[in-house]
Amino acid sequence: MFRFEHPEFLTFLIAVPIVAGLLALHYFQRKRIFQRIADSHLHHRMLEDISRSKEWLKGMLFLAGLLMACLALSNPQWGFKKEKVERKAADVYIALDISNSMLAEDIPPNRLERAKKFAGELVNNLKGDRIGLILFAGSAYLQMPLTTDYAAAQVYLQSANPSNAGTQGTAIGEALELGMRTYDERSASNRALVIITDGENHEEGAVEAMENARQAGVVPFIVGVGSEEGGFIPMMIRGREDYKRDENGSPVRTRLDEDLMRDLVRAGGGRYYNIANPGTVIASIQEEINQLEKRDIEERSFSEYESYFQYFLFMGIVLFLVDELLSNRKGRLRKFMQTVKSGTS
């Protein structure tokens, strides 16, 4: 397979016809100047020592050298080499809570933004493992299946917000069940699920889902987002900023219930963390995941190209040197024959 490593430099090829036009204009202008300052007989005598064919040859050599230089800058490459790469990886789902309560600002700038930043840093630290993304509120849905496309994971995380959720709530149990359904069935010893949530208004059945996950070999981690003091939930009401209110019109305060989430991970055989110390939490989760029995993921192949710019560069240098060394004067033998011919006439 042929390609240019730097195709943007091919735009310099437009210089070739431009220079060709300038050279032709130069020859034409010089001829007109001689015609103005001398009659045709004298004009012929003034230029009799110059070879027009050599002038055109020098111009062609210069243009060819310029063409080779542009091609060398673009670095022509050829080749297609497949190599098999085997590596071990764990399957890790990140389940992110996008319910309205995650907009509370008890931890700046708000719970959701802090959670998204944490999840992005976690993805960066888990490169080498397969990452999937689940978003949940009143229900859970698969945003990204298990993959090694970490850039896509970052994009999906940054775009997550409560408007993506069909219904409101905190369906931790449904997120767990969704993750278990989409794990690779070939191995049950390399699975982990990181749930990032404030735990507000969790549905019944979450404890049972945790127990099922434990039996299926899934190691759950819950990262609590928020504070025990809690905060109000900002909302747009009739075009103005306000807070979510209860039946009596009082602002609803959402709080982080850490005892509840510790009960959940106890049922699932996992661990609970508070997002307050993200660096420590990420290091701990990474260490736990590294201790899982990882499996070989499917082989990958990649292309390897060999560069040939040096050949074009060499040809360009040679062409420029020949152009520089080549004279546009007529050869001595030809001048001698013309002299003999004029003497006998």
VOPAGU-2260 file (C-alpha; in pm, 1 decimal, decimal comma):
REM VOPAGU-2260
SITE   aa  ch    i         X         Y         Z
SITE  MET   A    0       0,0       0,0       0,0
SITE  PHE   A    1     133,5     340,9     -99,1
SITE  ARG   A    2      80,5     663,5      94,9
SITE  PHE   A    3     234,4    1000,7     178,6
SITE  GLU   A    4     318,4    1045,5     547,0
SITE  HIS   A    5     282,5    1425,1     518,5
SITE  PRO   A    6      35,6    1487,7     234,2
SITE  GLU   A    7      -0,7    1852,2     338,9
SITE  PHE   A    8     336,7    1925,6     176,2
SITE  LEU   A    9     195,3    1818,1    -162,5
SITE  THR   A   10      37,2    2162,0    -180,0
SITE  PHE   A   11     387,2    2293,8    -253,1
SITE  LEU   A   12     360,4    2122,7    -594,7
SITE  ILE   A   13     170,1    2427,9    -711,7
SITE  ALA   A   14     509,3    2599,8    -715,9
SITE  VAL   A   15     617,0    2384,2   -1014,1
SITE  PRO   A   16     375,6    2533,0   -1272,8
SITE  ILE   A   17     424,5    2879,8   -1121,3
SITE  VAL   A   18     803,6    2860,4   -1163,2
SITE  ALA   A   19     758,9    2716,1   -1514,1
SITE  GLY   A   20     545,7    3013,9   -1606,2
SITE  LEU   A   21     801,1    3258,7   -1461,0
SITE  LEU   A   22    1083,9    3096,6   -1659,0
SITE  ALA   A   23     883,4    3113,9   -1983,0
SITE  LEU   A   24     800,1    3478,7   -1908,6
SITE  HIS   A   25    1169,9    3551,3   -1846,5
SITE  TYR   A   26    1274,8    3406,9   -2182,8
SITE  PHE   A   27     996,3    3594,7   -2361,6
SITE  GLN   A   28    1080,7    3927,6   -2194,5
SITE  ARG   A   29    1451,3    3892,0   -2271,6
SITE  LYS   A   30    1374,7    3829,0   -2637,8
SITE  ARG   A   31    1154,2    4139,7   -2653,9
SITE  ILE   A   32    1425,1    4353,9   -2489,4
SITE  PHE   A   33    1685,9    4244,4   -2744,8
SITE  GLN   A   34    1441,3    4315,2   -3028,3
SITE  ARG   A   35    1395,2    4670,5   -2901,3
SITE  ILE   A   36    1762,2    4759,7   -2864,5
SITE  ALA   A   37    1898,2    4595,5   -3182,5
SITE  ASP   A   38    1791,4    4507,5   -3535,5
SITE  SER   A   39    1730,0    4145,0   -3628,7
SITE  HIS   A   40    2082,8    4091,7   -3773,6
SITE  LEU   A   41    2254,7    4231,8   -3463,2
SITE  HIS   A   42    2009,8    4050,7   -3238,8
SITE  HIS   A   43    2111,6    3722,3   -3401,9
SITE  ARG   A   44    2481,1    3797,2   -3352,3
SITE  MET   A   45    2431,5    3885,6   -2982,0
SITE  LEU   A   46    2258,7    3555,9   -2907,6
SITE  GLU   A   47    2450,3    3327,0   -3140,6
SITE  ASP   A   48    2658,8    3193,7   -2850,2
SITE  ILE   A   49    2353,9    3092,9   -2642,8
SITE  SER   A   50    2191,8    2751,7   -2690,0
SITE  ARG   A   51    1815,2    2770,3   -2663,7
SITE  SER   A   52    1788,9    2394,4   -2623,6
SITE  LYS   A   53    2027,4    2405,1   -2327,4
SITE  GLU   A   54    1830,3    2689,1   -2172,3
SITE  TRP   A   55    1512,5    2486,9   -2194,4
SITE  LEU   A   56    1696,2    2179,3   -2063,0
SITE  LYS   A   57    1822,8    2377,1   -1761,5
SITE  GLY   A   58    1471,0    2497,2   -1692,5
SITE  MET   A   59    1335,7    2141,9   -1710,5
SITE  LEU   A   60    1610,9    2017,7   -1476,3
SITE  PHE   A   61    1528,2    2287,6   -1220,9
SITE  LEU   A   62    1155,7    2210,0   -1234,6
SITE  ALA   A   63    1221,0    1835,9   -1199,0
SITE  GLY   A   64    1443,7    1904,6    -897,3
SITE  LEU   A   65    1170,7    2117,6    -742,4
SITE  LEU   A   66     920,8    1836,1    -798,3
SITE  MET   A   67    1152,6    1582,9    -629,6
SITE  ALA   A   68    1200,3    1817,4    -332,5
SITE  CYS   A   69     823,1    1847,9    -279,4
SITE  LEU   A   70     781,6    1471,0    -296,8
SITE  ALA   A   71    1068,1    1421,3     -49,6
SITE  LEU   A   72     900,3    1658,3     198,8
SITE  SER   A   73     578,5    1455,8     169,8
SITE  ASN   A   74     773,8    1134,8     247,7
SITE  PRO   A   75     638,4     863,6      13,7
SITE  GLN   A   76     589,7     536,9     201,5
SITE  TRP   A   77     520,0     183,1      94,7
SITE  GLY   A   78     439,3    -131,0     284,3
SITE  PHE   A   79     180,5    -315,8     484,0
SITE  LYS   A   80     301,6    -535,2     763,4
SITE  LYS   A   81      72,7    -718,2    1002,4
SITE  GLU   A   82     194,3    -810,1    1347,4
SITE  LYS   A   83       3,5    -994,0    1613,8
SITE  VAL   A   84      -3,4    -834,1    1956,9
SITE  GLU   A   85    -124,1   -1016,7    2263,3
SITE  ARG   A   86    -186,2    -851,9    2597,2
SITE  LYS   A   87    -382,8    -918,2    2911,1
SITE  ALA   A   88    -667,9    -693,9    3018,9
SITE  ALA   A   89    -955,1    -667,6    3260,6
SITE  ASP   A   90   -1308,3    -568,7    3161,4
SITE  VAL   A   91   -1410,4    -256,5    3352,9
SITE  TYR   A   92   -1744,6     -80,7    3329,8
SITE  ILE   A   93   -1781,4     272,0    3466,2
SITE  ALA   A   94   -2141,2     342,2    3566,7
SITE  LEU   A   95   -2204,5     715,5    3601,2
SITE  ASP   A   96   -2505,7     859,6    3781,0
SITE  ILE   A   97   -2660,3    1141,7    3574,0
SITE  SER   A   98   -2969,3    1207,0    3785,8
SITE  ASN   A   99   -3075,4    1563,3    3868,4
SITE  SER   A  100   -2942,3    1531,5    4223,0
SITE  MET   A  101   -2591,2    1512,0    4072,9
SITE  LEU   A  102   -2628,1    1881,7    3988,9
SITE  ALA   A  103   -2612,1    1974,2    4357,4
SITE  GLU   A  104   -2329,0    2213,8    4431,6
SITE  ASP   A  105   -2228,3    2093,8    4777,4
SITE  ILE   A  106   -1891,5    1999,1    4621,5
SITE  PRO   A  107   -1767,1    2250,3    4362,4
SITE  PRO   A  108   -1841,1    2304,4    4083,1
SITE  ASN   A  109   -2112,3    2039,6    4126,7
SITE  ARG   A  110   -2136,5    1665,9    4184,2
SITE  LEU   A  111   -2167,9    1570,4    3818,4
SITE  GLU   A  112   -1871,7    1773,6    3696,6
SITE  ARG   A  113   -1657,1    1636,3    3978,6
SITE  ALA   A  114   -1770,8    1283,7    3891,4
SITE  LYS   A  115   -1695,1    1330,0    3520,3
SITE  LYS   A  116   -1347,7    1460,6    3595,9
SITE  PHE   A  117   -1284,0    1166,4    3826,9
SITE  ALA   A  118   -1407,8     917,2    3567,1
SITE  GLY   A  119   -1185,9    1073,7    3298,3
SITE  GLU   A  120    -878,7    1042,0    3520,3
SITE  LEU   A  121    -973,7     683,6    3600,0
SITE  VAL   A  122    -991,6     600,8    3227,8
SITE  ASN   A  123    -643,0     744,6    3178,1
SITE  ASN   A  124    -508,7     524,9    3456,9
SITE  LEU   A  125    -676,4     209,5    3328,4
SITE  LYS   A  126    -530,8     224,6    2978,1
SITE  GLY   A  127    -446,8    -129,0    2879,8
SITE  ASP   A  128    -779,4    -261,1    3011,1
SITE  ARG   A  129   -1106,2    -263,1    2823,0
SITE  ILE   A  130   -1339,3      17,4    2932,9
SITE  GLY   A  131   -1716,6      41,5    2896,9
SITE  LEU   A  132   -1955,6     318,9    3001,1
SITE  ILE   A  133   -2303,0     292,3    3153,2
SITE  LEU   A  134   -2515,3     600,0    3228,2
SITE  PHE   A  135   -2805,4     571,5    3469,8
SITE  ALA   A  136   -3070,1     774,0    3649,8
SITE  GLY   A  137   -3424,1     631,0    3672,8
SITE  SER   A  138   -3307,5     361,6    3430,6
SITE  ALA   A  139   -2970,8     251,0    3294,8
SITE  TYR   A  140   -2846,9     230,0    2937,9
SITE  LEU   A  141   -2525,0     127,4    2769,7
SITE  GLN   A  142   -2343,9     435,8    2640,0
SITE  MET   A  143   -2029,1     256,2    2520,5
SITE  PRO   A  144   -1952,4    -117,9    2512,3
SITE  LEU   A  145   -1617,7    -256,8    2627,7
SITE  THR   A  146   -1340,5    -114,3    2411,6
SITE  THR   A  147    -984,1      16,8    2411,3
SITE  ASP   A  148   -1093,9     339,7    2243,6
SITE  TYR   A  149   -1012,6     560,6    2541,9
SITE  ALA   A  150   -1057,8     884,0    2344,0
SITE  ALA   A  151   -1420,0     789,3    2273,1
SITE  ALA   A  152   -1473,6     714,8    2641,9
SITE  GLN   A  153   -1354,2    1065,3    2729,5
SITE  VAL   A  154   -1588,7    1222,0    2474,9
SITE  TYR   A  155   -1889,7    1030,2    2608,1
SITE  LEU   A  156   -1803,5    1120,8    2965,8
SITE  GLN   A  157   -1774,2    1491,4    2890,9
SITE  SER   A  158   -2111,4    1497,6    2712,9
SITE  ALA   A  159   -2300,8    1315,8    2990,9
SITE  ASN   A  160   -2574,1    1522,0    3158,7
SITE  PRO   A  161   -2920,1    1468,6    3314,0
SITE  SER   A  162   -3095,0    1547,6    2986,0
SITE  ASN   A  163   -2962,9    1215,3    2851,9
SITE  ALA   A  164   -3177,5    1028,8    3106,8
SITE  GLY   A  165   -3531,2     928,2    3014,8
SITE  THR   A  166   -3652,6     912,0    3373,7
SITE  GLN   A  167   -3515,2    1042,6    3701,0
SITE  GLY   A  168   -3403,1     837,9    3997,9
SITE  THR   A  169   -3093,4     637,1    4086,9
SITE  ALA   A  170   -3119,9     286,3    3944,3
SITE  ILE   A  171   -2800,3     135,2    4085,4
SITE  GLY   A  172   -2940,7    -216,3    4066,5
SITE  GLU   A  173   -3036,1    -176,6    3700,2
SITE  ALA   A  174   -2688,0     -43,7    3618,5
SITE  LEU   A  175   -2537,7    -353,2    3781,4
SITE  GLU   A  176   -2766,7    -589,5    3592,0
SITE  LEU   A  177   -2692,5    -414,8    3262,0
SITE  GLY   A  178   -2320,7    -447,2    3322,2
SITE  MET   A  179   -2349,1    -818,9    3399,3
SITE  ARG   A  180   -2547,3    -878,6    3078,8
SITE  THR   A  181   -2286,3    -712,9    2860,3
SITE  TYR   A  182   -1964,9    -857,8    3006,0
SITE  ASP   A  183   -1769,2   -1103,4    2794,5
SITE  GLU   A  184   -1886,2   -1451,3    2894,4
SITE  ARG   A  185   -1551,1   -1614,9    2817,0
SITE  SER   A  186   -1410,5   -1522,7    3156,9
SITE  ALA   A  187   -1568,6   -1457,7    3493,6
SITE  SER   A  188   -1256,2   -1357,6    3684,2
SITE  ASN   A  189   -1157,0   -1028,0    3525,1
SITE  ARG   A  190   -1467,9    -814,8    3567,5
SITE  ALA   A  191   -1502,4    -492,5    3762,1
SITE  LEU   A  192   -1775,5    -230,9    3785,6
SITE  VAL   A  193   -1707,9     119,9    3917,2
SITE  ILE   A  194   -2028,8     298,3    4017,4
SITE  ILE   A  195   -2001,4     675,5    4062,9
SITE  THR   A  196   -2312,8     807,8    4235,6
SITE  ASP   A  197   -2458,0    1017,7    4515,4
SITE  GLY   A  198   -2691,4     730,0    4606,1
SITE  GLU   A  199   -2991,5     960,8    4627,5
SITE  ASN   A  200   -3329,1     786,1    4603,8
SITE  HIS   A  201   -3183,6     448,1    4511,8
SITE  GLU   A  202   -3438,6     190,9    4406,3
SITE  GLU   A  203   -3517,4    -127,6    4594,4
SITE  GLY   A  204   -3334,0    -432,8    4472,7
SITE  ALA   A  205   -2989,3    -274,1    4468,9
SITE  VAL   A  206   -2866,0    -500,9    4749,4
SITE  GLU   A  207   -2994,3    -808,7    4568,4
SITE  ALA   A  208   -2825,8    -692,8    4245,8
SITE  MET   A  209   -2500,5    -655,4    4437,9
SITE  GLU   A  210   -2527,3   -1011,1    4566,7
SITE  ASN   A  211   -2592,7   -1137,2    4212,9
SITE  ALA   A  212   -2289,7    -948,1    4087,2
SITE  ARG   A  213   -2075,3   -1109,9    4353,1
SITE  GLN   A  214   -2192,0   -1455,4    4249,8
SITE  ALA   A  215   -2118,9   -1372,4    3885,1
SITE  GLY   A  216   -1759,0   -1277,8    3969,3
SITE  VAL   A  217   -1802,6    -903,7    3921,4
SITE  VAL   A  218   -1601,5    -690,4    4166,0
SITE  PRO   A  219   -1802,1    -372,9    4244,0
SITE  PHE   A  220   -1658,7     -39,2    4353,1
SITE  ILE   A  221   -1878,7     249,7    4459,3
SITE  VAL   A  222   -1747,6     605,9    4460,5
SITE  GLY   A  223   -1968,7     838,5    4663,5
SITE  VAL   A  224   -2014,4    1192,1    4528,1
SITE  GLY   A  225   -2139,8    1464,0    4763,0
SITE  SER   A  226   -2129,3    1561,5    5128,5
SITE  GLU   A  227   -2318,8    1464,9    5439,8
SITE  GLU   A  228   -2439,6    1825,8    5473,5
SITE  GLY   A  229   -2580,2    1800,0    5122,3
SITE  GLY   A  230   -2700,4    2074,3    4893,0
SITE  PHE   A  231   -2997,0    2198,8    4693,9
SITE  ILE   A  232   -3069,6    2079,1    4340,3
SITE  PRO   A  233   -3064,3    2369,5    4090,1
SITE  MET   A  234   -3331,3    2367,0    3820,2
SITE  MET   A  235   -3472,7    2599,5    3555,4
SITE  ILE   A  236   -3834,9    2681,9    3638,8
SITE  ARG   A  237   -4029,6    2905,1    3398,9
SITE  GLY   A  238   -3710,9    3038,7    3246,3
SITE  ARG   A  239   -3535,8    3129,4    3571,4
SITE  GLU   A  240   -3293,1    2953,1    3799,9
SITE  ASP   A  241   -3443,3    2798,2    4109,5
SITE  TYR   A  242   -3414,6    2485,7    4323,9
SITE  LYS   A  243   -3614,3    2166,2    4321,3
SITE  ARG   A  244   -3889,3    2200,4    4582,8
SITE  ASP   A  245   -4111,2    1961,2    4777,6
SITE  GLU   A  246   -4489,8    1967,8    4809,2
SITE  ASN   A  247   -4468,5    2249,0    5063,3
SITE  GLY   A  248   -4255,5    2465,0    4835,0
SITE  SER   A  249   -3937,7    2418,1    5039,3
SITE  PRO   A  250   -3609,0    2351,5    4858,4
SITE  VAL   A  251   -3517,4    1982,6    4856,7
SITE  ARG   A  252   -3178,9    1906,6    5011,6
SITE  THR   A  253   -2992,2    1603,0    4880,3
SITE  ARG   A  254   -2736,2    1432,2    5102,7
SITE  LEU   A  255   -2473,8    1163,7    5052,3
SITE  ASP   A  256   -2568,0     852,5    5250,5
SITE  GLU   A  257   -2236,3     672,7    5294,9
SITE  ASP   A  258   -2375,4     411,5    5533,5
SITE  LEU   A  259   -2616,6     297,3    5264,0
SITE  MET   A  260   -2343,6     259,2    5004,3
SITE  ARG   A  261   -2118,6      72,1    5244,7
SITE  ASP   A  262   -2405,3    -174,2    5291,9
SITE  LEU   A  263   -2423,8    -217,2    4915,1
SITE  VAL   A  264   -2054,5    -294,2    4863,7
SITE  ARG   A  265   -2061,8    -524,3    5166,7
SITE  ALA   A  266   -2330,3    -726,8    4990,4
SITE  GLY   A  267   -2131,2    -727,1    4668,4
SITE  GLY   A  268   -1790,4    -796,9    4820,2
SITE  GLY   A  269   -1648,5    -472,3    4687,3
SITE  ARG   A  270   -1518,1    -146,8    4828,6
SITE  TYR   A  271   -1656,4     199,9    4891,9
SITE  TYR   A  272   -1467,7     528,1    4841,0
SITE  ASN   A  273   -1544,5     894,5    4882,8
SITE  ILE   A  274   -1452,8    1113,8    4588,1
SITE  ALA   A  275   -1300,8    1376,5    4820,8
SITE  ASN   A  276    -950,7    1232,3    4758,7
SITE  PRO   A  277    -960,9    1138,5    4390,2
SITE  GLY   A  278    -591,2    1060,0    4346,9
SITE  THR   A  279    -587,7     813,2    4636,5
SITE  VAL   A  280    -916,2     655,5    4524,1
SITE  ILE   A  281    -798,4     605,6    4165,7
SITE  ALA   A  282    -470,6     450,3    4280,0
SITE  SER   A  283    -657,8     210,4    4508,9
SITE  ILE   A  284    -909,0     107,5    4241,0
SITE  GLN   A  285    -627,6      58,4    3990,1
SITE  GLU   A  286    -438,7    -161,1    4235,8
SITE  GLU   A  287    -748,8    -371,2    4302,6
SITE  ILE   A  288    -815,9    -415,4    3930,2
SITE  ASN   A  289    -452,5    -508,0    3863,4
SITE  GLN   A  290    -492,4    -793,5    4109,3
SITE  LEU   A  291    -774,6    -945,6    3905,3
SITE  GLU   A  292    -693,8   -1245,6    3691,2
SITE  LYS   A  293    -670,3   -1087,3    3348,7
SITE  ARG   A  294    -720,7   -1265,2    3020,1
SITE  ASP   A  295    -571,9   -1234,2    2674,5
SITE  ILE   A  296    -771,8   -1002,6    2454,8
SITE  GLU   A  297    -801,2   -1069,7    2082,9
SITE  GLU   A  298    -498,5   -1007,4    1866,6
SITE  ARG   A  299    -451,4    -676,9    1692,8
SITE  SER   A  300    -274,2    -600,4    1366,6
SITE  PHE   A  301    -118,0    -277,4    1252,5
SITE  SER   A  302      48,7    -139,6     942,6
SITE  GLU   A  303     416,1     -62,2     919,9
SITE  TYR   A  304     538,4     161,6     638,3
SITE  GLU   A  305     890,0     214,5     508,2
SITE  SER   A  306     992,7     566,5     403,5
SITE  TYR   A  307    1150,0     648,0      65,2
SITE  PHE   A  308    1195,6    1025,5      92,4
SITE  GLN   A  309    1574,7     989,7      74,6
SITE  TYR   A  310    1561,7     866,5    -285,8
SITE  PHE   A  311    1355,4    1164,1    -399,2
SITE  LEU   A  312    1579,1    1397,6    -201,8
SITE  PHE   A  313    1889,5    1250,8    -366,8
SITE  MET   A  314    1739,1    1282,6    -715,3
SITE  GLY   A  315    1639,2    1641,3    -642,6
SITE  ILE   A  316    1991,9    1734,0    -529,8
SITE  VAL   A  317    2142,8    1570,7    -840,0
SITE  LEU   A  318    1902,8    1756,7   -1069,0
SITE  PHE   A  319    1981,6    2091,6    -904,0
SITE  LEU   A  320    2357,3    2024,4    -933,0
SITE  VAL   A  321    2333,3    1931,1   -1301,4
SITE  ASP   A  322    2127,3    2241,9   -1365,1
SITE  GLU   A  323    2387,4    2456,9   -1186,3
SITE  LEU   A  324    2686,5    2302,0   -1367,0
SITE  LEU   A  325    2530,7    2289,4   -1714,0
SITE  SER   A  326    2616,7    2591,3   -1929,1
SITE  ASN   A  327    2370,6    2745,4   -2169,4
SITE  ARG   A  328    2651,9    2823,5   -2416,8
SITE  LYS   A  329    2686,0    2641,4   -2747,8
SITE  GLY   A  330    2956,5    2375,8   -2773,9
SITE  ARG   A  331    3299,2    2458,9   -2921,0
SITE  LEU   A  332    3266,8    2199,2   -3197,7
SITE  ARG   A  333    2944,3    2352,0   -3317,5
SITE  LYS   A  334    3098,2    2701,7   -3315,8
SITE  PHE   A  335    3397,7    2572,2   -3519,9
SITE  MET   A  336    3169,0    2413,5   -3780,7
SITE  GLN   A  337    2971,7    2737,0   -3809,3
SITE  THR   A  338    3296,0    2931,5   -3859,2
SITE  VAL   A  339    3415,8    2692,4   -4132,5
SITE  LYS   A  340    3080,1    2705,8   -4302,2
SITE  SER   A  341    3076,7    3085,6   -4305,5
SITE  GLY   A  342    3437,8    3094,9   -4437,6
SITE  THR   A  343    3368,6    2872,5   -4738,9
SITE  SER   A  344    3056,5    3058,9   -4837,6
